[in-house]
Amino acid sequence: MSVIFGILVGLALGLTGGGGSIFAVPLLVYGLGEPAQAAVAVSLGAVAFTAAFGAAESYWRGLIELRAGLIFAVAGVATAPVGVYLGDLVDEATITALFAGVMILVATRMFRSARRAGDDSKVVRARPAADAHDDPGTVCHYSRDGQLRLNAPCSAALVAVGVLVGVLSGFFGVGGGFLIVPALIMITEMGIHRAVATSLLVITLIGLSGLTSAVFSGRDIDWALTGLFILGGVMGMIGGRTLSRYIAGPSLQLAFSIAMLLTAGYMILKTYS
């Protein structure tokens, strides 16, 4: 079951590019019976290593904005331990309820994105050649030579969002892709395809930071389960990246948003019933 659940998470992550990893904690808690805090730690490790596989493939294809991704990631790596620390101060019922709330917010954003911007919701299918968008309202712009200009306002914006993503990732055990992808598109002139690829790099580094903090904080982690979950996640990532060429799109985003709403409702009922 650990491998199967890992495949589901990796498949979701590979298909959507961000948001799929949010299913990891509910699967670990309700499917495998892991305590909420332990599930957060396992999720951080599984999501980080699964995203690393996708990031390596994206880097080989030249799709990652490395400098912007590293600025974003450094801020998140620094604050992920803060999220882990805060998670240790909160009881499991509260963590579960808050996590369900985050799932509802993410599902709502995905639903609206799929309904209002069908082209943007084709996350993995977007072509790199048509990836960048020209928006004068963004903070980070591309120069004529195709390089992203990382001036002071651009770097500050990347750091600010990275701090937020790091705290949330450490607290909830999610990769943060559902925040990273729209943030990169809003802050920079990256198109959806390049933002997804860069997001996988950020998820990897922030997830590893959160996992390390969880280990040093003394959380009881089932390493055998984590390894099997990672194995399944990599298998799912391969499948997701392949299938995305054929089935990724608005309908897929809608399906994931509905699945998240149902999962969040189940978590709330189980917590307070």
VOZA-801808 format. One line per field, with one value per residue: residue number from 1; x, y, z of N, C-alpha, C in turn; residue in three letters. Coordinates in steps of 0.001 Angstrom, whole numbers. Atoms other than C-alpha are relative to their C-alpha. Example, Ala and Ser with C-alpha at 12.3 -4.5 7.8 and 13.67 -1.06 7.14 Angstrom:
BEGIN
i: c(1, 2)
nx: c(890, -820)
ny: c(-1190, -1190)
nz: c(0, -60)
cax: c(12300, 13670)
cay: c(-4500, -1060)
caz: c(7800, 7140)
cx: c(900, -770)
cy: c(1200, 1090)
cz: c(0, 730)
aa: c(ALA, SER)
//
This chain:
BEGIN
i: c(1, 2, 3, 4, 5, 6, 7, 8, 9, 10, 11, 12, 13, 14, 15, 16, 17, 18, 19, 20, 21, 22, 23, 24, 25, 26, 27, 28, 29, 30, 31, 32, 33, 34, 35, 36, 37, 38, 39, 40, 41, 42, 43, 44, 45, 46, 47, 48, 49, 50, 51, 52, 53, 54, 55, 56, 57, 58, 59, 60, 61, 62, 63, 64, 65, 66, 67, 68, 69, 70, 71, 72, 73, 74, 75, 76, 77, 78, 79, 80, 81, 82, 83, 84, 85, 86, 87, 88, 89, 90, 91, 92, 93, 94, 95, 96, 97, 98, 99, 100, 101, 102, 103, 104, 105, 106, 107, 108, 109, 110, 111, 112, 113, 114, 115, 116, 117, 118, 119, 120, 121, 122, 123, 124, 125, 126, 127, 128, 129, 130, 131, 132, 133, 134, 135, 136, 137, 138, 139, 140, 141, 142, 143, 144, 145, 146, 147, 148, 149, 150, 151, 152, 153, 154, 155, 156, 157, 158, 159, 160, 161, 162, 163, 164, 165, 166, 167, 168, 169, 170, 171, 172, 173, 174, 175, 176, 177, 178, 179, 180, 181, 182, 183, 184, 185, 186, 187, 188, 189, 190, 191, 192, 193, 194, 195, 196, 197, 198, 199, 200, 201, 202, 203, 204, 205, 206, 207, 208, 209, 210, 211, 212, 213, 214, 215, 216, 217, 218, 219, 220, 221, 222, 223, 224, 225, 226, 227, 228, 229, 230, 231, 232, 233, 234, 235, 236, 237, 238, 239, 240, 241, 242, 243, 244, 245, 246, 247, 248, 249, 250, 251, 252, 253, 254, 255, 256, 257, 258, 259, 260, 261, 262, 263, 264, 265, 266, 267, 268, 269, 270, 271, 272, 273)
nx: c(826, -895, -422, 1175, 303, -1077, 273, 1087, -531, -917, 800, 661, -1026, -479, 1047, 441, -1145, 77, 1277, 215, -596, 844, 700, -894, 318, 1228, -206, -812, 749, 1216, -223, -1042, 104, -1104, 361, -67, -1333, -888, 406, -576, -1420, -96, 436, -1073, -1038, 505, 250, -1280, -729, 784, -177, -1385, -57, 571, -874, -1159, 448, 261, -1291, -619, 688, -266, 1237, -19, -647, -786, -304, 1243, 396, -866, 358, 1268, -222, -802, 922, 851, -827, -271, 1200, 670, -129, 948, 1275, -78, 46, 1376, 809, -195, 725, 1432, 495, 269, 1322, -111, -751, 882, 1030, -636, -387, 1230, 288, -917, 451, 1174, -482, -714, 992, 745, -862, -136, 1289, 154, -1017, 409, 1195, -203, -1206, -215, -1346, -975, 126, -682, -1277, -1165, 82, -415, -1271, -1019, -259, 1029, 203, -48, 1081, -432, 946, -690, 307, -856, -1173, -1207, 144, -1074, -730, 59, -791, 727, -338, 877, -725, 218, -345, 381, 1426, 283, -550, 764, 1288, -253, -307, 1198, 881, -735, 157, 1347, 76, -814, 726, 1142, -505, -450, 1127, 986, -611, 309, -1099, 210, 121, 1247, -285, -1191, 286, 672, -838, -1014, 659, 439, -1166, -904, 593, -34, 1235, 397, -883, -1263, 297, 152, -1328, -720, 678, -481, -1285, 272, 641, -1038, -879, 773, 410, -1153, -231, 1015, -254, -1159, 445, 846, -880, -720, 944, 308, 1238, -110, 213, -111, -835, 372, 1195, -412, -682, 984, 804, -835, -60, 1259, 77, -810, 733, 1142, -491, -297, 1276, 686, -654, 311, 1423, 393, 58, 1260, 1219, -46, 818, 1000, 819, -805, -47, 1310, 107, -827, 601, 1134, -562, -523, 1131, 549, -969, 50, 1234, -175, -909, 723, 959, -723, -616, 981, 1102)
ny: c(-1203, -1163, -223, -413, -1389, -804, -136, -967, -1340, -311, -185, -1304, -1039, -37, -475, -1375, -870, -636, 282, 1426, 500, -302, 1222, 915, 82, 770, 1421, 574, 4, 810, 1236, 815, -94, -743, -1215, -1181, -591, 923, -39, -1221, 253, 953, -713, -906, 786, 623, -1033, -576, 903, 148, -1236, -40, 745, -870, -1161, 432, 130, -1354, -673, 578, -597, -1435, -724, -591, -1286, 454, -1058, -380, 1132, 98, -1087, 423, 1175, -341, -592, 1070, 906, -657, -101, 1290, 454, -746, 688, 1262, -352, -389, 1210, 741, -687, 96, 1373, 628, -380, -1347, 130, 612, -966, -1054, 583, 85, -1353, -304, 769, -680, -1201, 427, 543, -1137, -684, 857, 27, -1277, -68, 872, -537, -1328, -75, 1369, 201, 12, 1205, 1093, -266, 680, 69, -1262, 120, -930, -1077, -1017, 49, -1286, -936, -1388, -677, -1134, -71, 895, -621, 514, -17, 562, -925, 383, 1212, 1140, 223, -642, -1047, 157, -1224, 8, 287, 1380, 913, -171, 672, 1438, 353, -137, 1137, 1177, 87, 510, 1388, 809, 209, 878, 1329, 643, 220, 943, 1123, -56, -546, -1421, -297, -703, -1407, -421, -202, -1283, -1108, -264, -600, -1331, -847, -54, 203, 1420, 673, 1075, 1171, -286, -164, 1347, 603, -679, 386, 1311, -227, -631, 1017, 944, -579, -329, 1265, 588, -806, 359, 1365, -57, -603, 970, 1028, -551, -323, 1245, 643, 1431, 175, 1361, -170, 1013, -520, -1167, 494, 574, -1120, -679, 885, -173, -1370, -112, 728, -823, -1180, 413, 189, -1280, -830, 593, -139, -1412, -420, 416, -228, -1193, -1081, -534, 1060, 646, -919, 53, 1277, -70, -922, 704, 1031, -663, -436, 1198, 435, -956, 255, 1251, -264, -766, 898, 946, -706, -527, 933)
nz: c(0, -5, 1383, 773, -359, 558, 1439, 157, -247, 1097, 1210, -114, 101, 1375, 888, -255, -212, -1315, -627, -154, -1231, -1151, -364, -712, -1431, -240, 296, -1071, -1259, 42, 730, -615, -1459, -595, -746, 866, 24, 710, 1404, 567, 245, 1111, 1203, 410, 656, 1215, 1003, 402, 888, 1222, 767, 474, 1256, 1024, 169, 781, 1387, 495, 151, 1198, 1149, -5, -298, -1344, -252, -1138, -963, -678, -824, -1169, -922, -594, -836, -1182, -969, -512, -806, -1283, -835, -175, -1393, -838, 152, -739, -1427, -324, 45, -1240, -1076, 261, -103, 1296, 506, 566, 1244, 995, 374, 776, 1276, 791, 446, 1106, 1163, 557, 682, 1213, 931, 552, 966, 1172, 690, 703, 1046, 1097, 641, 575, 844, 454, 536, -1087, -809, 679, -639, 550, 1457, 611, 719, -486, 948, -177, -1448, -680, 260, -149, -880, -630, -1423, -772, -626, 653, 1452, 806, 859, 1409, 229, -532, -1404, -971, -720, -1440, -718, -1417, -205, 415, -1004, -1241, 178, -40, -1382, -828, 228, -445, -1458, -271, 443, -905, -1264, 253, 336, -1217, -925, 525, 708, 1427, 785, 230, 1420, 273, -228, 735, 1425, 258, -471, 1023, 1155, -388, -277, 1153, 1319, 360, 365, -908, 148, -676, -1423, -559, -86, -1085, -1241, -436, -667, -1298, -839, -433, -1020, -1201, -615, -685, -1194, -983, -464, -902, -1259, -686, -556, -1142, -1074, -701, 427, 274, 1437, 513, 1190, 991, 654, 794, 1186, 904, 508, 996, 1163, 716, 502, 1214, 1038, 374, 697, 1375, 681, 116, 1015, 1299, 288, 65, 1402, 588, -783, -839, 524, -932, -600, -1028, -1137, -632, -706, -1198, -966, -610, -877, -1192, -817, -647, -1005, -1110, -739, -750, -1115, -1015, -640, -840, -1130, -958, -205)
cax: c(0, 2908, 4132, 611, -34, 3376, 2468, -744, 1130, 3885, 1304, -586, 2613, 3784, 441, -368, 3119, 1979, -720, -524, 1671, -1059, -2627, 404, -525, -4171, -3067, -462, -2820, -6016, -4648, -1599, -2522, 464, 189, -226, 3209, 5000, 2998, 4200, 7832, 7355, 5514, 8351, 10882, 8719, 7686, 11251, 12783, 9914, 10185, 13970, 13462, 11205, 13602, 16539, 14569, 13503, 17077, 18326, 15746, 16883, 13556, 14604, 15303, 18150, 19047, 15455, 14712, 17706, 16784, 13254, 14520, 17117, 14396, 12180, 14985, 15711, 12094, 10977, 12477, 10283, 7230, 8389, 8922, 5456, 3986, 5481, 3574, 172, -1964, -2798, -6485, -5566, -2968, -5528, -8211, -5820, -4551, -8133, -8594, -5515, -6816, -10092, -8241, -5998, -8941, -10825, -7835, -7363, -11075, -11153, -7918, -9267, -12551, -11215, -7847, -8007, -4679, -2824, -4169, -2443, 512, 2834, 1580, 2579, 5407, 8666, 9028, 5805, 6354, 7207, 4490, 4959, 3213, 4289, 2723, 5265, 8301, 10859, 11382, 13417, 16134, 16584, 19158, 16569, 17993, 15742, 16844, 17243, 17326, 16581, 12740, 12667, 14914, 12969, 9679, 11140, 12493, 9188, 7138, 9868, 9635, 5878, 6179, 8944, 6881, 3794, 5842, 7465, 4199, 1981, 4487, 3493, 5834, 4262, 3948, 380, 1819, 5135, 3757, 1207, 3671, 6378, 3918, 2653, 6119, 8036, 7381, 7820, 5202, 3452, 5806, 8989, 7341, 6416, 9972, 11465, 8878, 10130, 13626, 12263, 10062, 13078, 15263, 12538, 11293, 14773, 15188, 11908, 12765, 16163, 14515, 11952, 14723, 16680, 13516, 13151, 10069, 9482, 9890, 9259, 12152, 11051, 7646, 9301, 11529, 8587, 6585, 9490, 9823, 6160, 6451, 9238, 7261, 4217, 6264, 7507, 3973, 2593, 5178, 4393, 607, 545, 1089, -2288, -4614, -3360, -5657, -8600, -10631, -7753, -7438, -11185, -10995, -8146, -9952, -13055, -10945, -9263, -12605, -13896, -10688, -10834, -14442, -13562, -10687, -12924, -15595, -13040, -11459, -14650, -16902)
cay: c(0, 2354, 1884, 2243, 5458, 6743, 6061, 8055, 11037, 10868, 10519, 13557, 15577, 14619, 15396, 18703, 20037, 21341, 20410, 16645, 16197, 17561, 14085, 12516, 13376, 12209, 8937, 8362, 9225, 7509, 4905, 3722, 4793, 7090, 9778, 13254, 14567, 11433, 11591, 15167, 14038, 11051, 13275, 15816, 13122, 11367, 14553, 15914, 12829, 12423, 16075, 15669, 13092, 15467, 18378, 16398, 15607, 19267, 20509, 18157, 19702, 23221, 24287, 25387, 29034, 28020, 31367, 32367, 28876, 28916, 32330, 31086, 27804, 29323, 31409, 28341, 26130, 28682, 28812, 25188, 24310, 27057, 25300, 21971, 23606, 25171, 21797, 20265, 22809, 21965, 18890, 16425, 17369, 20993, 20055, 17873, 20577, 23254, 20933, 20321, 24084, 24446, 21685, 23578, 26778, 24956, 23100, 26373, 27982, 24995, 24943, 28636, 28367, 25502, 27256, 30728, 30029, 26759, 27250, 27995, 24858, 22694, 22603, 20000, 20130, 23761, 24108, 25650, 27696, 29530, 29511, 33094, 35701, 39451, 41123, 44654, 44100, 41452, 42239, 40079, 40593, 38886, 40827, 40702, 37925, 35702, 35982, 36733, 40039, 39383, 42968, 43969, 44108, 40776, 39036, 40506, 39207, 35733, 35694, 36864, 34126, 31572, 32358, 31712, 28486, 27223, 27684, 26040, 23149, 22426, 22690, 20627, 18374, 19526, 20401, 23808, 23462, 24721, 28008, 28080, 27739, 30583, 32725, 32355, 33215, 36241, 37545, 36769, 36521, 32747, 30749, 27831, 25183, 26826, 27704, 24044, 22895, 25503, 24575, 20984, 22214, 24410, 21599, 19280, 21639, 22844, 19298, 18066, 20966, 20134, 16431, 17174, 19405, 16721, 14173, 16443, 17361, 13699, 12743, 9009, 8274, 4900, 4822, 1580, 3090, 6298, 4364, 2452, 5657, 7291, 4258, 4525, 8289, 8023, 5401, 7654, 10681, 8792, 7787, 11257, 12997, 10550, 10644, 14426, 14720, 13111, 13823, 16934, 19929, 21802, 18623, 17087, 20187, 20081, 16411, 17069, 20013, 17896, 15062, 17514, 18911, 15414, 14490, 17667, 16974, 13426, 14675, 17170, 14538, 12051, 14700, 15965, 12908)
caz: c(0, 655, -2920, -4337, -2408, -3473, -7102, -6680, -5249, -7894, -10651, -9387, -9047, -12530, -14137, -12468, -11732, -8353, -5885, -6310, -3257, -1019, -1079, 642, 4235, 4035, 2413, 5111, 7975, 6853, 4469, 6427, 9970, 10516, 13238, 11749, 12786, 11549, 8313, 7757, 8040, 5709, 3237, 3203, 2320, -237, -2002, -2014, -3608, -6071, -7131, -7435, -10163, -12085, -11488, -12895, -16042, -16378, -15867, -18576, -20925, -19994, -18515, -15007, -14178, -11903, -10314, -9553, -8264, -5935, -4479, -3866, -2434, -85, 1576, 1870, 3177, 5907, 7092, 6657, 10082, 11574, 10158, 11592, 15006, 14950, 13996, 17140, 19249, 17777, 18506, 15750, 15506, 14871, 12248, 10469, 10531, 9283, 6566, 5418, 5257, 3061, 778, 357, -550, -3033, -4572, -5011, -6736, -9046, -9886, -10776, -12746, -14814, -15490, -16267, -17900, -19769, -21540, -18308, -16667, -19283, -16971, -18417, -22000, -22544, -25052, -23821, -26990, -26199, -22477, -21521, -21159, -21461, -18529, -17535, -14110, -13088, -10921, -12751, -16480, -19178, -20972, -24736, -24418, -22761, -19223, -16260, -14681, -10962, -9677, -6069, -6348, -8184, -5650, -2721, -4135, -4646, -1085, 434, -1211, -494, 3220, 3207, 1231, 3528, 6691, 5180, 3783, 7122, 9030, 6728, 4969, 1497, -1317, -1832, -5604, -5452, -4153, -6017, -9560, -9404, -7425, -10080, -12819, -10899, -9927, -13125, -16855, -16752, -18579, -16908, -18299, -17023, -13695, -13129, -13867, -11514, -8884, -8817, -7930, -5127, -3788, -3651, -1618, 760, 1331, 2216, 4648, 6343, 6533, 8095, 10696, 11482, 12022, 14360, 16275, 17218, 15252, 14951, 11228, 9620, 7147, 5482, 4774, 3567, 1165, -294, -632, -2477, -4770, -5667, -6043, -8621, -10549, -10470, -11545, -14617, -15488, -14837, -17012, -19834, -19542, -19227, -22980, -23555, -20635, -18819, -19169, -17610, -17092, -15119, -12924, -12274, -11311, -8872, -7287, -6716, -5275, -2889, -1714, -1010, 830, 2925, 3837, 4886, 7043, 8827, 9462, 10823, 13054, 14672, 14528)
cx: c(867, 446, -1163, -343, 1074, -195, -1082, 506, 938, -739, -666, 1003, 501, -1018, -294, 1154, 7, -1370, -234, 507, -852, -800, 849, -394, -1317, 153, 786, -794, -1153, 180, 979, 39, 1151, -522, 267, 1414, 1007, -312, 574, 1458, 197, -354, 1088, 1086, -454, -195, 1321, 722, -758, 171, 1413, 144, -541, 877, 1215, -357, -239, 1299, 715, -614, 164, -1192, 24, 701, 800, 216, -1241, -463, 823, -284, -1278, 242, 784, -876, -888, 744, 250, -1206, -767, 172, -930, -1378, -32, -111, -1422, -922, 121, -785, -1512, -441, -447, -1345, 49, 743, -896, -1049, 583, 397, -1215, -378, 877, -431, -1194, 427, 686, -981, -795, 813, 137, -1282, -197, 990, -409, -1199, 270, 1173, 374, 1396, 1034, -69, 617, 1462, 1175, -12, 483, 1370, 1008, 210, -998, -266, -96, -1199, 491, -1056, 722, -259, 863, 1221, 1277, -230, 1203, 671, -41, 789, -647, 293, -972, 808, -341, 480, -537, -1494, -374, 468, -785, -1346, 158, 276, -1258, -934, 683, -111, -1352, -117, 792, -717, -1151, 450, 445, -1135, -906, 611, -332, 1170, -117, -149, -1254, 127, 1124, -328, -744, 826, 1049, -609, -404, 1183, 844, -775, 111, -1383, -220, 969, 1304, -211, -143, 1362, 807, -588, 511, 1349, -217, -605, 1042, 808, -751, -433, 1130, 334, -992, 211, 1166, -391, -858, 831, 693, -932, -476, -1290, 254, -371, 219, 764, -312, -1223, 357, 664, -967, -871, 767, 91, -1260, -118, 782, -684, -1182, 414, 304, -1293, -723, 588, -280, -1462, -430, -111, -1360, -1228, 69, -826, -1018, -825, 752, 79, -1328, -161, 807, -619, -1181, 494, 535, -1124, -610, 925, -29, -1252, 91, 885, -703, -992, 690, 578, -1013, -1199, 247)
cy: c(1263, 339, 530, 1463, 947, 232, 1038, 1431, 419, 250, 1370, 1132, 135, 560, 1481, 966, 689, -267, -1482, -545, 260, -1226, -921, -159, -727, -1493, -689, -132, -993, -1313, -942, 119, 708, 1179, 1236, 571, -884, 10, 1227, -224, -951, 687, 925, -750, -566, 1021, 581, -894, -236, 1220, 87, -736, 859, 1208, -356, -113, 1379, 766, -492, 592, 1511, 860, 743, 1356, -162, 1088, 420, -1118, -117, 1106, -358, -1123, 320, 608, -1074, -981, 586, -7, -1308, -548, 743, -658, -1318, 259, 375, -1214, -831, 602, -170, -1460, -509, 410, 1371, -33, -539, 988, 1121, -507, -108, 1375, 416, -734, 679, 1239, -354, -512, 1123, 729, -814, 11, 1276, 135, -811, 559, 1293, 84, -1396, -255, -83, -1270, -1215, 16, -624, -6, 1277, -145, 1020, 1185, 1138, 227, 1378, 860, 1404, 752, 1144, 103, -903, 742, -395, -113, -652, 1095, -512, -1268, -1245, -326, 749, 1006, -71, 1255, -67, -268, -1438, -988, 82, -709, -1509, -468, 17, -1197, -1296, -215, -610, -1473, -913, -319, -978, -1425, -755, -361, -1122, -1196, -47, 613, 1491, 372, 781, 1497, 499, 332, 1314, 1195, 374, 679, 1441, 956, 217, -126, -1447, -443, -1196, -1175, 197, 160, -1356, -655, 612, -367, -1336, 106, 575, -998, -969, 557, 319, -1274, -657, 771, -351, -1382, -23, 577, -965, -1095, 507, 404, -1246, -674, -1459, -254, -1452, 62, -1027, 461, 1177, -434, -578, 1088, 754, -826, 143, 1381, 188, -718, 825, 1235, -322, -148, 1313, 880, -539, 230, 1440, 508, -282, 418, 1223, 1104, 464, -1081, -715, 872, -15, -1282, 20, 920, -660, -1073, 617, 450, -1185, -502, 908, -208, -1253, 212, 760, -881, -982, 674, 351, -924, -862)
cz: c(0, -1415, -833, 291, -529, -1488, -243, 166, -1145, -1305, 4, -173, -1433, -970, 169, 169, 1339, 585, 220, 1315, 1229, 440, 877, 1464, 260, -276, 1107, 1299, -38, -752, 677, 1524, 672, 824, -865, -90, -715, -1497, -701, -367, -1180, -1317, -525, -766, -1325, -1113, -514, -1002, -1306, -899, -568, -1324, -1141, -272, -851, -1475, -630, -226, -1254, -1262, -42, 348, 1334, -19, 1296, 1047, 781, 928, 1263, 1007, 753, 1010, 1262, 1084, 619, 879, 1387, 918, 163, 1418, 958, -60, 754, 1504, 424, 5, 1260, 1166, -101, 67, -1369, -589, -662, -1327, -1111, -495, -865, -1384, -919, -541, -1166, -1264, -667, -782, -1323, -1052, -657, -1058, -1275, -828, -822, -1151, -1219, -755, -763, -969, -454, -498, 1106, 822, -682, 423, -726, -1516, -675, -642, 504, -922, 149, 1473, 627, -354, 317, 788, 701, 1499, 863, 529, -734, -1500, -680, -819, -1434, -307, 605, 1442, 909, 818, 1486, 735, 1425, 218, -344, 1063, 1304, -85, 75, 1427, 857, -170, 436, 1498, 359, -357, 929, 1297, -206, -320, 1241, 934, -479, -711, -1473, -740, -240, -1458, -343, 287, -903, -1451, -255, 444, -1032, -1223, 300, 154, -1249, -1306, -467, -469, 913, -57, 776, 1508, 688, 189, 1146, 1348, 521, 704, 1399, 973, 555, 1163, 1297, 717, 769, 1277, 1099, 573, 981, 1361, 798, 664, 1260, 1143, 730, -410, -363, -1457, -386, -1326, -1078, -783, -909, -1297, -1024, -627, -1082, -1288, -845, -609, -1289, -1164, -495, -766, -1468, -797, -235, -1082, -1409, -379, -188, -1438, -611, 800, 906, -628, 1022, 678, 1109, 1247, 748, 822, 1294, 1047, 711, 965, 1291, 925, 749, 1105, 1224, 839, 848, 1217, 1123, 745, 951, 1249, 1071, 224, 1242)
aa: c(MET, SER, VAL, ILE, PHE, GLY, ILE, LEU, VAL, GLY, LEU, ALA, LEU, GLY, LEU, THR, GLY, GLY, GLY, GLY, SER, ILE, PHE, ALA, VAL, PRO, LEU, LEU, VAL, TYR, GLY, LEU, GLY, GLU, PRO, ALA, GLN, ALA, ALA, VAL, ALA, VAL, SER, LEU, GLY, ALA, VAL, ALA, PHE, THR, ALA, ALA, PHE, GLY, ALA, ALA, GLU, SER, TYR, TRP, ARG, GLY, LEU, ILE, GLU, LEU, ARG, ALA, GLY, LEU, ILE, PHE, ALA, VAL, ALA, GLY, VAL, ALA, THR, ALA, PRO, VAL, GLY, VAL, TYR, LEU, GLY, ASP, LEU, VAL, ASP, GLU, ALA, THR, ILE, THR, ALA, LEU, PHE, ALA, GLY, VAL, MET, ILE, LEU, VAL, ALA, THR, ARG, MET, PHE, ARG, SER, ALA, ARG, ARG, ALA, GLY, ASP, ASP, SER, LYS, VAL, VAL, ARG, ALA, ARG, PRO, ALA, ALA, ASP, ALA, HIS, ASP, ASP, PRO, GLY, THR, VAL, CYS, HIS, TYR, SER, ARG, ASP, GLY, GLN, LEU, ARG, LEU, ASN, ALA, PRO, CYS, SER, ALA, ALA, LEU, VAL, ALA, VAL, GLY, VAL, LEU, VAL, GLY, VAL, LEU, SER, GLY, PHE, PHE, GLY, VAL, GLY, GLY, GLY, PHE, LEU, ILE, VAL, PRO, ALA, LEU, ILE, MET, ILE, THR, GLU, MET, GLY, ILE, HIS, ARG, ALA, VAL, ALA, THR, SER, LEU, LEU, VAL, ILE, THR, LEU, ILE, GLY, LEU, SER, GLY, LEU, THR, SER, ALA, VAL, PHE, SER, GLY, ARG, ASP, ILE, ASP, TRP, ALA, LEU, THR, GLY, LEU, PHE, ILE, LEU, GLY, GLY, VAL, MET, GLY, MET, ILE, GLY, GLY, ARG, THR, LEU, SER, ARG, TYR, ILE, ALA, GLY, PRO, SER, LEU, GLN, LEU, ALA, PHE, SER, ILE, ALA, MET, LEU, LEU, THR, ALA, GLY, TYR, MET, ILE, LEU, LYS, THR, TYR, SER)
//
